[in-house]
């Protein structure tokens, strides 16, 4: 894990199951990342990401995957600046109160 003040990032092997569609020996995964609002926009998250990616490269990883919630606009902007999507997913939950009881 990489930390600096009010921000952190953790990069692990993809085999740990963070990003389920990309698992191989050459891929690392970001398992957690967060920057508190008062330091967002200062470049600290990018610096932490770059440090983590450099360390992963030193350890033999050639790719890095991240799974993020696109409904979080700040996370979406950050991750799409640094990564290219390889898949999109949508999960839908039906409110069972709206389903007729006889079905």
Backbone atoms as SQL, in Angstrom:
CREATE TABLE atoms (id INTEGER PRIMARY KEY, chain TEXT, resi INTEGER, resn TEXT, atom TEXT, x REAL, y REAL, z REAL);
INSERT INTO atoms VALUES
  (1, 'A', 1, 'UNK', 'N', 0.852, -1.162, 0.000),
  (2, 'A', 1, 'UNK', 'CA', 0.000, 0.000, 0.000),
  (3, 'A', 1, 'UNK', 'C', 0.899, 1.226, 0.000),
  (4, 'A', 2, 'UNK', 'N', 0.473, 2.242, -0.737),
  (5, 'A', 2, 'UNK', 'CA', 1.195, 3.495, -0.814),
  (6, 'A', 2, 'UNK', 'C', 0.332, 4.563, -0.167),
  (7, 'A', 3, 'UNK', 'N', 0.890, 5.318, 0.743),
  (8, 'A', 3, 'UNK', 'CA', 0.128, 6.350, 1.423),
  (9, 'A', 3, 'UNK', 'C', 0.916, 7.644, 1.466),
  (10, 'A', 4, 'UNK', 'N', 0.201, 8.728, 1.397),
  (11, 'A', 4, 'UNK', 'CA', 0.800, 10.035, 1.569),
  (12, 'A', 4, 'UNK', 'C', -0.275, 10.927, 2.157),
  (13, 'A', 5, 'UNK', 'N', -0.145, 11.243, 3.409),
  (14, 'A', 5, 'UNK', 'CA', -1.120, 12.125, 4.040),
  (15, 'A', 5, 'UNK', 'C', -2.529, 11.578, 3.984),
  (16, 'A', 6, 'UNK', 'N', -3.358, 12.228, 3.203),
  (17, 'A', 6, 'UNK', 'CA', -4.776, 11.918, 3.171),
  (18, 'A', 6, 'UNK', 'C', -5.189, 11.109, 1.939),
  (19, 'A', 7, 'UNK', 'N', -4.244, 10.358, 1.394),
  (20, 'A', 7, 'UNK', 'CA', -4.519, 9.570, 0.200),
  (21, 'A', 7, 'UNK', 'C', -3.817, 8.223, 0.311),
  (22, 'A', 8, 'UNK', 'N', -4.402, 7.191, -0.280),
  (23, 'A', 8, 'UNK', 'CA', -3.746, 5.872, -0.303),
  (24, 'A', 8, 'UNK', 'C', -4.120, 5.117, -1.572),
  (25, 'A', 9, 'UNK', 'N', -3.286, 4.163, -1.926),
  (26, 'A', 9, 'UNK', 'CA', -3.549, 3.267, -3.057),
  (27, 'A', 9, 'UNK', 'C', -2.899, 1.930, -2.744),
  (28, 'A', 10, 'UNK', 'N', -3.540, 0.852, -3.146),
  (29, 'A', 10, 'UNK', 'CA', -3.002, -0.491, -2.919),
  (30, 'A', 10, 'UNK', 'C', -3.056, -1.262, -4.228),
  (31, 'A', 11, 'UNK', 'N', -1.917, -1.807, -4.658),
  (32, 'A', 11, 'UNK', 'CA', -1.831, -2.590, -5.886),
  (33, 'A', 11, 'UNK', 'C', -1.378, -3.999, -5.515),
  (34, 'A', 12, 'UNK', 'N', -2.131, -4.998, -5.994),
  (35, 'A', 12, 'UNK', 'CA', -1.864, -6.400, -5.666),
  (36, 'A', 12, 'UNK', 'C', -1.856, -7.229, -6.952),
  (37, 'A', 13, 'UNK', 'N', -1.421, -8.492, -6.894),
  (38, 'A', 13, 'UNK', 'CA', -1.503, -9.363, -8.075),
  (39, 'A', 13, 'UNK', 'C', -2.949, -9.554, -8.520),
  (40, 'A', 14, 'UNK', 'N', -3.188, -9.629, -9.820),
  (41, 'A', 14, 'UNK', 'CA', -4.556, -9.810, -10.316),
  (42, 'A', 14, 'UNK', 'C', -5.138, -11.147, -9.895),
  (43, 'A', 15, 'UNK', 'N', -4.298, -12.093, -9.576),
  (44, 'A', 15, 'UNK', 'CA', -4.782, -13.421, -9.177),
  (45, 'A', 15, 'UNK', 'C', -5.569, -13.377, -7.874),
  (46, 'A', 16, 'UNK', 'N', -5.513, -12.268, -7.144),
  (47, 'A', 16, 'UNK', 'CA', -6.271, -12.136, -5.891),
  (48, 'A', 16, 'UNK', 'C', -7.744, -11.871, -6.140),
  (49, 'A', 17, 'UNK', 'N', -8.143, -11.669, -7.409),
  (50, 'A', 17, 'UNK', 'CA', -9.560, -11.612, -7.753),
  (51, 'A', 17, 'UNK', 'C', -10.231, -10.263, -7.686),
  (52, 'A', 18, 'UNK', 'N', -9.502, -9.167, -7.737),
  (53, 'A', 18, 'UNK', 'CA', -10.142, -7.858, -7.695),
  (54, 'A', 18, 'UNK', 'C', -10.870, -7.581, -9.009),
  (55, 'A', 19, 'UNK', 'N', -10.184, -7.721, -10.117),
  (56, 'A', 19, 'UNK', 'CA', -10.784, -7.539, -11.435),
  (57, 'A', 19, 'UNK', 'C', -10.960, -8.935, -12.021),
  (58, 'A', 20, 'UNK', 'N', -12.185, -9.408, -12.045),
  (59, 'A', 20, 'UNK', 'CA', -12.425, -10.822, -12.328),
  (60, 'A', 20, 'UNK', 'C', -12.190, -11.230, -13.776),
  (61, 'A', 21, 'UNK', 'N', -12.251, -10.319, -14.735),
  (62, 'A', 21, 'UNK', 'CA', -12.074, -10.746, -16.129),
  (63, 'A', 21, 'UNK', 'C', -10.630, -10.663, -16.590),
  (64, 'A', 22, 'UNK', 'N', -9.767, -10.042, -15.826),
  (65, 'A', 22, 'UNK', 'CA', -8.354, -9.920, -16.217),
  (66, 'A', 22, 'UNK', 'C', -7.506, -10.522, -15.109),
  (67, 'A', 23, 'UNK', 'N', -7.142, -11.774, -15.294),
  (68, 'A', 23, 'UNK', 'CA', -6.308, -12.460, -14.307),
  (69, 'A', 23, 'UNK', 'C', -5.197, -13.195, -15.025),
  (70, 'A', 24, 'UNK', 'N', -3.981, -12.727, -14.886),
  (71, 'A', 24, 'UNK', 'CA', -2.832, -13.430, -15.417),
  (72, 'A', 24, 'UNK', 'C', -1.603, -12.963, -14.661),
  (73, 'A', 25, 'UNK', 'N', -0.525, -13.670, -14.856),
  (74, 'A', 25, 'UNK', 'CA', 0.695, -13.405, -14.093),
  (75, 'A', 25, 'UNK', 'C', 1.295, -12.035, -14.385),
  (76, 'A', 26, 'UNK', 'N', 0.983, -11.430, -15.527),
  (77, 'A', 26, 'UNK', 'CA', 1.562, -10.142, -15.870),
  (78, 'A', 26, 'UNK', 'C', 0.728, -8.945, -15.476),
  (79, 'A', 27, 'UNK', 'N', -0.418, -9.195, -14.832),
  (80, 'A', 27, 'UNK', 'CA', -1.329, -8.102, -14.497),
  (81, 'A', 27, 'UNK', 'C', -1.437, -7.900, -12.994),
  (82, 'A', 28, 'UNK', 'N', -1.283, -6.660, -12.582),
  (83, 'A', 28, 'UNK', 'CA', -1.547, -6.285, -11.189),
  (84, 'A', 28, 'UNK', 'C', -2.934, -5.638, -11.140),
  (85, 'A', 29, 'UNK', 'N', -3.482, -5.487, -9.945),
  (86, 'A', 29, 'UNK', 'CA', -4.812, -4.891, -9.777),
  (87, 'A', 29, 'UNK', 'C', -4.777, -3.855, -8.667),
  (88, 'A', 30, 'UNK', 'N', -5.512, -2.806, -8.860),
  (89, 'A', 30, 'UNK', 'CA', -5.675, -1.817, -7.794),
  (90, 'A', 30, 'UNK', 'C', -6.835, -2.295, -6.939),
  (91, 'A', 31, 'UNK', 'N', -6.544, -2.625, -5.690),
  (92, 'A', 31, 'UNK', 'CA', -7.587, -3.176, -4.821),
  (93, 'A', 31, 'UNK', 'C', -8.247, -2.107, -3.970),
  (94, 'A', 32, 'UNK', 'N', -7.592, -0.982, -3.777),
  (95, 'A', 32, 'UNK', 'CA', -8.220, 0.124, -3.068),
  (96, 'A', 32, 'UNK', 'C', -7.473, 1.412, -3.380),
  (97, 'A', 33, 'UNK', 'N', -8.213, 2.490, -3.395),
  (98, 'A', 33, 'UNK', 'CA', -7.622, 3.803, -3.613),
  (99, 'A', 33, 'UNK', 'C', -8.606, 4.843, -3.087),
  (100, 'A', 34, 'UNK', 'N', -8.073, 5.845, -2.441),
  (101, 'A', 34, 'UNK', 'CA', -8.936, 6.887, -1.907),
  (102, 'A', 34, 'UNK', 'C', -8.119, 8.147, -1.658),
  (103, 'A', 35, 'UNK', 'N', -8.712, 9.271, -1.958),
  (104, 'A', 35, 'UNK', 'CA', -8.120, 10.563, -1.643),
  (105, 'A', 35, 'UNK', 'C', -9.191, 11.409, -0.975),
  (106, 'A', 36, 'UNK', 'N', -8.884, 11.927, 0.183),
  (107, 'A', 36, 'UNK', 'CA', -9.862, 12.750, 0.888),
  (108, 'A', 36, 'UNK', 'C', -10.111, 14.044, 0.127),
  (109, 'A', 37, 'UNK', 'N', -11.327, 14.548, 0.241),
  (110, 'A', 37, 'UNK', 'CA', -11.775, 15.666, -0.583),
  (111, 'A', 37, 'UNK', 'C', -10.880, 16.896, -0.483),
  (112, 'A', 38, 'UNK', 'N', -10.316, 17.171, 0.683),
  (113, 'A', 38, 'UNK', 'CA', -9.526, 18.396, 0.828),
  (114, 'A', 38, 'UNK', 'C', -8.213, 18.393, 0.051),
  (115, 'A', 39, 'UNK', 'N', -7.759, 17.216, -0.422),
  (116, 'A', 39, 'UNK', 'CA', -6.520, 17.179, -1.217),
  (117, 'A', 39, 'UNK', 'C', -6.753, 16.697, -2.650),
  (118, 'A', 40, 'UNK', 'N', -8.002, 16.514, -3.032),
  (119, 'A', 40, 'UNK', 'CA', -8.294, 16.144, -4.419),
  (120, 'A', 40, 'UNK', 'C', -7.934, 17.306, -5.333),
  (121, 'A', 41, 'UNK', 'N', -7.431, 16.970, -6.509),
  (122, 'A', 41, 'UNK', 'CA', -7.051, 17.992, -7.470),
  (123, 'A', 41, 'UNK', 'C', -5.639, 18.524, -7.274),
  (124, 'A', 42, 'UNK', 'N', -4.906, 17.991, -6.296),
  (125, 'A', 42, 'UNK', 'CA', -3.543, 18.461, -6.042),
  (126, 'A', 42, 'UNK', 'C', -2.492, 17.622, -6.756),
  (127, 'A', 43, 'UNK', 'N', -2.910, 16.512, -7.359),
  (128, 'A', 43, 'UNK', 'CA', -1.969, 15.631, -8.038),
  (129, 'A', 43, 'UNK', 'C', -1.455, 14.501, -7.167),
  (130, 'A', 44, 'UNK', 'N', -1.897, 14.467, -5.918),
  (131, 'A', 44, 'UNK', 'CA', -1.396, 13.443, -4.998),
  (132, 'A', 44, 'UNK', 'C', -1.823, 12.046, -5.417),
  (133, 'A', 45, 'UNK', 'N', -3.052, 11.889, -5.880),
  (134, 'A', 45, 'UNK', 'CA', -3.520, 10.558, -6.289),
  (135, 'A', 45, 'UNK', 'C', -2.750, 10.073, -7.514),
  (136, 'A', 46, 'UNK', 'N', -2.500, 10.956, -8.444),
  (137, 'A', 46, 'UNK', 'CA', -1.721, 10.585, -9.626),
  (138, 'A', 46, 'UNK', 'C', -0.303, 10.204, -9.229),
  (139, 'A', 47, 'UNK', 'N', 0.292, 10.952, -8.305),
  (140, 'A', 47, 'UNK', 'CA', 1.647, 10.628, -7.839),
  (141, 'A', 47, 'UNK', 'C', 1.675, 9.260, -7.169),
  (142, 'A', 48, 'UNK', 'N', 0.675, 8.960, -6.347),
  (143, 'A', 48, 'UNK', 'CA', 0.609, 7.645, -5.701),
  (144, 'A', 48, 'UNK', 'C', 0.414, 6.539, -6.732),
  (145, 'A', 49, 'UNK', 'N', -0.460, 6.769, -7.696),
  (146, 'A', 49, 'UNK', 'CA', -0.680, 5.786, -8.751),
  (147, 'A', 49, 'UNK', 'C', 0.618, 5.526, -9.504),
  (148, 'A', 50, 'UNK', 'N', 1.314, 6.580, -9.884),
  (149, 'A', 50, 'UNK', 'CA', 2.569, 6.415, -10.619),
  (150, 'A', 50, 'UNK', 'C', 3.603, 5.663, -9.793),
  (151, 'A', 51, 'UNK', 'N', 3.674, 5.956, -8.500),
  (152, 'A', 51, 'UNK', 'CA', 4.609, 5.246, -7.625),
  (153, 'A', 51, 'UNK', 'C', 4.250, 3.762, -7.558),
  (154, 'A', 52, 'UNK', 'N', 2.967, 3.469, -7.406),
  (155, 'A', 52, 'UNK', 'CA', 2.527, 2.079, -7.343),
  (156, 'A', 52, 'UNK', 'C', 2.766, 1.330, -8.638),
  (157, 'A', 53, 'UNK', 'N', 2.505, 1.980, -9.762),
  (158, 'A', 53, 'UNK', 'CA', 2.733, 1.340, -11.053),
  (159, 'A', 53, 'UNK', 'C', 4.222, 1.103, -11.299),
  (160, 'A', 54, 'UNK', 'N', 5.055, 2.033, -10.867),
  (161, 'A', 54, 'UNK', 'CA', 6.511, 1.843, -11.003),
  (162, 'A', 54, 'UNK', 'C', 6.974, 0.656, -10.170),
  (163, 'A', 55, 'UNK', 'N', 6.451, 0.532, -8.960),
  (164, 'A', 55, 'UNK', 'CA', 6.816, -0.596, -8.103),
  (165, 'A', 55, 'UNK', 'C', 6.325, -1.902, -8.702),
  (166, 'A', 56, 'UNK', 'N', 5.117, -1.906, -9.248),
  (167, 'A', 56, 'UNK', 'CA', 4.591, -3.120, -9.886),
  (168, 'A', 56, 'UNK', 'C', 5.458, -3.510, -11.086),
  (169, 'A', 57, 'UNK', 'N', 5.878, -2.531, -11.863),
  (170, 'A', 57, 'UNK', 'CA', 6.745, -2.811, -13.021),
  (171, 'A', 57, 'UNK', 'C', 8.072, -3.410, -12.568),
  (172, 'A', 58, 'UNK', 'N', 8.626, -2.887, -11.476),
  (173, 'A', 58, 'UNK', 'CA', 9.872, -3.448, -10.926),
  (174, 'A', 58, 'UNK', 'C', 9.699, -4.911, -10.548),
  (175, 'A', 59, 'UNK', 'N', 8.500, -5.287, -10.167),
  (176, 'A', 59, 'UNK', 'CA', 8.206, -6.657, -9.756),
  (177, 'A', 59, 'UNK', 'C', 7.777, -7.537, -10.916),
  (178, 'A', 60, 'UNK', 'N', 7.846, -7.027, -12.139),
  (179, 'A', 60, 'UNK', 'CA', 7.583, -7.844, -13.311),
  (180, 'A', 60, 'UNK', 'C', 6.190, -7.732, -13.913),
  (181, 'A', 61, 'UNK', 'N', 5.339, -6.886, -13.377),
  (182, 'A', 61, 'UNK', 'CA', 4.001, -6.733, -13.946),
  (183, 'A', 61, 'UNK', 'C', 4.063, -5.818, -15.161),
  (184, 'A', 62, 'UNK', 'N', 3.329, -6.178, -16.206),
  (185, 'A', 62, 'UNK', 'CA', 3.323, -5.378, -17.429),
  (186, 'A', 62, 'UNK', 'C', 2.009, -4.646, -17.645),
  (187, 'A', 63, 'UNK', 'N', 0.992, -4.978, -16.869),
  (188, 'A', 63, 'UNK', 'CA', -0.318, -4.348, -16.962),
  (189, 'A', 63, 'UNK', 'C', -0.870, -4.107, -15.566),
  (190, 'A', 64, 'UNK', 'N', -1.861, -3.225, -15.496),
  (191, 'A', 64, 'UNK', 'CA', -2.572, -3.000, -14.233),
  (192, 'A', 64, 'UNK', 'C', -4.046, -2.825, -14.556),
  (193, 'A', 65, 'UNK', 'N', -4.892, -3.431, -13.757),
  (194, 'A', 65, 'UNK', 'CA', -6.341, -3.346, -13.944),
  (195, 'A', 65, 'UNK', 'C', -6.972, -2.681, -12.733),
  (196, 'A', 66, 'UNK', 'N', -8.062, -1.990, -12.983),
  (197, 'A', 66, 'UNK', 'CA', -8.817, -1.363, -11.900),
  (198, 'A', 66, 'UNK', 'C', -10.299, -1.554, -12.179),
  (199, 'A', 67, 'UNK', 'N', -11.041, -1.818, -11.135),
  (200, 'A', 67, 'UNK', 'CA', -12.494, -1.955, -11.205),
  (201, 'A', 67, 'UNK', 'C', -13.052, -0.805, -10.378),
  (202, 'A', 68, 'UNK', 'N', -13.809, 0.085, -11.002),
  (203, 'A', 68, 'UNK', 'CA', -14.333, 1.237, -10.255),
  (204, 'A', 68, 'UNK', 'C', -15.815, 1.420, -10.539),
  (205, 'A', 69, 'UNK', 'N', -16.456, 2.174, -9.681),
  (206, 'A', 69, 'UNK', 'CA', -17.882, 2.444, -9.821),
  (207, 'A', 69, 'UNK', 'C', -18.079, 3.671, -10.712),
  (208, 'A', 70, 'UNK', 'N', -18.610, 3.497, -11.912),
  (209, 'A', 70, 'UNK', 'CA', -18.768, 4.633, -12.814),
  (210, 'A', 70, 'UNK', 'C', -19.791, 5.666, -12.333),
  (211, 'A', 71, 'UNK', 'N', -20.616, 5.295, -11.373),
  (212, 'A', 71, 'UNK', 'CA', -21.590, 6.250, -10.832),
  (213, 'A', 71, 'UNK', 'C', -20.943, 7.237, -9.862),
  (214, 'A', 72, 'UNK', 'N', -19.677, 7.026, -9.539),
  (215, 'A', 72, 'UNK', 'CA', -18.926, 7.964, -8.715),
  (216, 'A', 72, 'UNK', 'C', -18.199, 8.899, -9.689),
  (217, 'A', 73, 'UNK', 'N', -18.708, 10.117, -9.887),
  (218, 'A', 73, 'UNK', 'CA', -18.151, 10.980, -10.937),
  (219, 'A', 73, 'UNK', 'C', -16.680, 11.338, -10.735),
  (220, 'A', 74, 'UNK', 'N', -16.246, 11.528, -9.498),
  (221, 'A', 74, 'UNK', 'CA', -14.831, 11.857, -9.262),
  (222, 'A', 74, 'UNK', 'C', -13.941, 10.671, -9.587),
  (223, 'A', 75, 'UNK', 'N', -14.337, 9.478, -9.160),
  (224, 'A', 75, 'UNK', 'CA', -13.554, 8.277, -9.459),
  (225, 'A', 75, 'UNK', 'C', -13.539, 8.030, -10.964),
  (226, 'A', 76, 'UNK', 'N', -14.672, 8.171, -11.591),
  (227, 'A', 76, 'UNK', 'CA', -14.763, 7.951, -13.038),
  (228, 'A', 76, 'UNK', 'C', -13.794, 8.857, -13.792),
  (229, 'A', 77, 'UNK', 'N', -13.805, 10.152, -13.478),
  (230, 'A', 77, 'UNK', 'CA', -12.893, 11.092, -14.150),
  (231, 'A', 77, 'UNK', 'C', -11.439, 10.697, -13.932),
  (232, 'A', 78, 'UNK', 'N', -11.088, 10.341, -12.692),
  (233, 'A', 78, 'UNK', 'CA', -9.703, 9.991, -12.383),
  (234, 'A', 78, 'UNK', 'C', -9.272, 8.733, -13.139),
  (235, 'A', 79, 'UNK', 'N', -10.023, 7.649, -13.008),
  (236, 'A', 79, 'UNK', 'CA', -9.606, 6.377, -13.601),
  (237, 'A', 79, 'UNK', 'C', -9.589, 6.437, -15.117),
  (238, 'A', 80, 'UNK', 'N', -10.534, 7.137, -15.726),
  (239, 'A', 80, 'UNK', 'CA', -10.549, 7.209, -17.189),
  (240, 'A', 80, 'UNK', 'C', -9.436, 8.107, -17.741),
  (241, 'A', 81, 'UNK', 'N', -8.846, 8.939, -16.913),
  (242, 'A', 81, 'UNK', 'CA', -7.660, 9.700, -17.332),
  (243, 'A', 81, 'UNK', 'C', -6.432, 8.799, -17.411),
  (244, 'A', 82, 'UNK', 'N', -6.423, 7.724, -16.627),
  (245, 'A', 82, 'UNK', 'CA', -5.228, 6.891, -16.504),
  (246, 'A', 82, 'UNK', 'C', -5.370, 5.488, -17.099),
  (247, 'A', 83, 'UNK', 'N', -6.585, 5.043, -17.373),
  (248, 'A', 83, 'UNK', 'CA', -6.822, 3.683, -17.856),
  (249, 'A', 83, 'UNK', 'C', -7.775, 3.694, -19.033),
  (250, 'A', 84, 'UNK', 'N', -7.674, 2.663, -19.866),
  (251, 'A', 84, 'UNK', 'CA', -8.578, 2.467, -20.990),
  (252, 'A', 84, 'UNK', 'C', -9.516, 1.312, -20.643),
  (253, 'A', 85, 'UNK', 'N', -10.821, 1.534, -20.690),
  (254, 'A', 85, 'UNK', 'CA', -11.761, 0.454, -20.361),
  (255, 'A', 85, 'UNK', 'C', -11.622, -0.742, -21.299),
  (256, 'A', 86, 'UNK', 'N', -11.710, -1.937, -20.733),
  (257, 'A', 86, 'UNK', 'CA', -11.734, -3.158, -21.534),
  (258, 'A', 86, 'UNK', 'C', -13.093, -3.837, -21.449),
  (259, 'A', 87, 'UNK', 'N', -13.916, -3.422, -20.502),
  (260, 'A', 87, 'UNK', 'CA', -15.282, -3.936, -20.428),
  (261, 'A', 87, 'UNK', 'C', -16.130, -2.985, -19.598),
  (262, 'A', 88, 'UNK', 'N', -17.406, -3.065, -19.831),
  (263, 'A', 88, 'UNK', 'CA', -18.382, -2.317, -19.061),
  (264, 'A', 88, 'UNK', 'C', -19.370, -3.322, -18.494),
  (265, 'A', 89, 'UNK', 'N', -19.843, -3.072, -17.300),
  (266, 'A', 89, 'UNK', 'CA', -20.802, -3.985, -16.677),
  (267, 'A', 89, 'UNK', 'C', -21.945, -3.173, -16.077),
  (268, 'A', 90, 'UNK', 'N', -23.084, -3.772, -16.050),
  (269, 'A', 90, 'UNK', 'CA', -24.259, -3.159, -15.456),
  (270, 'A', 90, 'UNK', 'C', -24.919, -4.204, -14.571),
  (271, 'A', 91, 'UNK', 'N', -25.201, -3.826, -13.380),
  (272, 'A', 91, 'UNK', 'CA', -25.911, -4.729, -12.463),
  (273, 'A', 91, 'UNK', 'C', -27.220, -4.059, -12.105),
  (274, 'A', 92, 'UNK', 'N', -28.289, -4.801, -12.240),
  (275, 'A', 92, 'UNK', 'CA', -29.600, -4.241, -11.986),
  (276, 'A', 92, 'UNK', 'C', -30.284, -5.040, -10.894),
  (277, 'A', 93, 'UNK', 'N', -30.885, -4.350, -9.960),
  (278, 'A', 93, 'UNK', 'CA', -31.628, -4.998, -8.884),
  (279, 'A', 93, 'UNK', 'C', -33.101, -4.615, -9.022),
  (280, 'A', 94, 'UNK', 'N', -33.952, -5.615, -9.037),
  (281, 'A', 94, 'UNK', 'CA', -35.391, -5.400, -9.129),
  (282, 'A', 94, 'UNK', 'C', -35.945, -5.308, -7.719),
  (283, 'A', 95, 'UNK', 'N', -36.697, -4.255, -7.473),
  (284, 'A', 95, 'UNK', 'CA', -37.371, -4.116, -6.175),
  (285, 'A', 95, 'UNK', 'C', -38.469, -5.157, -6.103),
  (286, 'A', 96, 'UNK', 'N', -38.299, -6.157, -5.272),
  (287, 'A', 96, 'UNK', 'CA', -39.266, -7.270, -5.192),
  (288, 'A', 96, 'UNK', 'C', -40.656, -6.791, -4.740),
  (289, 'A', 97, 'UNK', 'N', -40.746, -5.647, -4.143),
  (290, 'A', 97, 'UNK', 'CA', -42.063, -5.114, -3.748),
  (291, 'A', 97, 'UNK', 'C', -42.896, -4.756, -4.981),
  (292, 'A', 98, 'UNK', 'N', -42.249, -4.544, -6.145),
  (293, 'A', 98, 'UNK', 'CA', -42.945, -4.169, -7.358),
  (294, 'A', 98, 'UNK', 'C', -43.372, -5.380, -8.195),
  (295, 'A', 99, 'UNK', 'N', -42.940, -6.574, -7.819),
  (296, 'A', 99, 'UNK', 'CA', -43.274, -7.789, -8.563),
  (297, 'A', 99, 'UNK', 'C', -44.560, -8.374, -8.013),
  (298, 'A', 100, 'UNK', 'N', -45.542, -8.665, -8.896),
  (299, 'A', 100, 'UNK', 'CA', -46.788, -9.265, -8.407),
  (300, 'A', 100, 'UNK', 'C', -46.514, -10.589, -7.678),
  (301, 'A', 101, 'UNK', 'N', -47.256, -10.834, -6.636),
  (302, 'A', 101, 'UNK', 'CA', -47.047, -12.007, -5.788),
  (303, 'A', 101, 'UNK', 'C', -47.330, -13.315, -6.502),
  (304, 'A', 102, 'UNK', 'N', -48.186, -13.348, -7.506),
  (305, 'A', 102, 'UNK', 'CA', -48.541, -14.606, -8.173),
  (306, 'A', 102, 'UNK', 'C', -47.574, -14.987, -9.275),
  (307, 'A', 103, 'UNK', 'N', -46.473, -14.309, -9.443),
  (308, 'A', 103, 'UNK', 'CA', -45.503, -14.676, -10.493),
  (309, 'A', 103, 'UNK', 'C', -44.328, -15.370, -9.933);
